[in-house]
Amino acid sequence: MIFASDLDQTLIYSVRSKGDTPLESMVPVELYEGRHISYMTPGAIEKLHLLKQWAHFVPVTTRTPEQYLRIFGIRERFQPAYVIVSNGGTVLHEGTPDRVWNEMIRKAVGNDCAHASEIQELFQQIAEPHWVKSSTLCDELFYSIVVERDQVPASMDEWKKQLTTLGWSYSLQGRKIYLVPERVSKGAALAYVKEKLGSTYVMAAGDSLLDESLLLVADQAIAPAHGELRRAYAAHSHIQFTQQAGAAASEELLDRFIQEAERRAVYIR
């Protein structure tokens, strides 16, 4: 059994995204430039430890490998054997990139998707300094663009359609736009890890549209009520939504997965 979960705004939360949970009651899990910037609730930590009795925990994130390594509270406390980073573009096994997966996905991107430089040129046609603050090519695979969210042009539908014809997708999360080759997905990487682990049942959680492929691969899928997925879907035939929002959602979704794992009573030995 596998529990695959997105990290930011699903299991871990910034001060801005934590909702009503008091910061003083939360546990720091990420250190950046000498200060803590992400947190988990003690309840979520306890429940994740409990869920690990039955399921392999696979963190899944759009973060690059370097950004993931900052999350000491996941990396050190739970020591996951497999981690999916770069939105599925890289799979880490015991901290080392899986060469077979990395070569396979980069070949697929090269064959089926427009080159990153072409996407950059396309974005420059609409980018303006008043709403685009920075643009970074991550892991040489996808773009992370920091924006002033309330200044992002409302009339981007035609541009997004053009992006799609080039084999790339668009997602706006908080203050970041992600431009990602469609062959790079969390779902595809999870299917690969599932095969490597020889698992037959997958539980998954995630809040954004970039997590949708991850959730569709899962047998049981839950998304927090506050996320991009909930805003996109009033209801979904495959994805359940939490009642709670913010950091409280992490405990609710973990409770549901624990109930399912206990029901299945498949203990990892």
PyMOL commands that set and color helices and strands:
alter all, ss='L'
color gray80, all
select helices_A, chain A and resi 23-25+42-51+65-69+72-78+86-88+99-112+116-124+149-151+157-165+186-197+209-217+228-232+248-264
alter helices_A, ss='H'
color red, helices_A
select strands_A, chain A and resi 2-6+27-32+35-40+56-60+82-85+90-93+96-97+132-138+142-147+168-173+176-181+202-205+220-223+239-241
alter strands_A, ss='S'
color yellow, strands_A
deselect
rebuild
show_as cartoon
